[in-house]
Amino acid sequence: MTGRTGAAAARLRRAALALRWRRWALEALVVLALVLGIRAWQQQGVADGPAPPLAGVLLDGRSVDLLAAARERPVLVYFWAS
């Protein structure tokens, strides 16, 4: 009788383990779908391509072309209004 009981217990453990792995895989797929969906939603309005030309005058009167400056290194443009 112990042989049958042991075999049945082993079958139950295997079934529980398989169920645990299936649940883990389903949870991983749900998390992955959420992450990819949120990422796609956040990037829907992002501009694509090169920056438009931007030129201006510095406070000392010299002219500046940001497209030429951007070829050498990254440029941060900060706009403000008063």
For each residue, the residues with C-beta under 8 A, 3 or more apart:
1: 4 5
2: 5 6
3: 6 7
4: 1 7 8
5: 1 2 8 9
6: 2 3 9 10
7: 3 4 10 11
8: 4 5 11 12
9: 5 6 12 13
10: 6 7 13 14
11: 7 8 14 15
12: 8 9 15 16
13: 9 10 16 17
14: 10 11 17 18
15: 11 12 18 19
16: 12 13 19 20
17: 13 14 20 21
18: 14 15 21 22
19: 15 16 22 23
20: 16 17 23 24
21: 17 18 24 25
22: 18 19 25 26
23: 19 20 26 27
24: 20 21 27 28
25: 21 22 28 29
26: 22 23 29 30
27: 23 24 30 31
28: 24 25 31 32
29: 25 26 32 33
30: 26 27 33 34
31: 27 28 34 35
32: 28 29 35 36
33: 29 30 36 37
34: 30 31 37 38
35: 31 32 38 39
36: 32 33 39 40
37: 33 34 40 41
38: 34 35 41 42
39: 35 36 42 43
40: 36 37 43 44
41: 37 38 44
42: 38 39
43: 39 40 46
44: 40 41
45:
46: 43
47:
48:
49:
50:
51: 54 66 67 70
52:
53: 65 66 67
54: 51 65 66 67 77
55: 63 64 65 66 67
56: 63 64 66
57: 61 62 63 64
58: 61 62 63 64
59:
60:
61: 57 58
62: 57 58
63: 55 56 57 58
64: 55 56 57 58 69
65: 53 54 55 68 69
66: 51 53 54 55 56 69 70 75 77
67: 51 53 54 55 70 71
68: 65 71
69: 64 65 66 72 73 75
70: 51 66 67 73 74 75
71: 67 68
72: 69
73: 69 70
74: 70
75: 66 69 70
76:
77: 54 66
78:
79:
80:
81:
82:
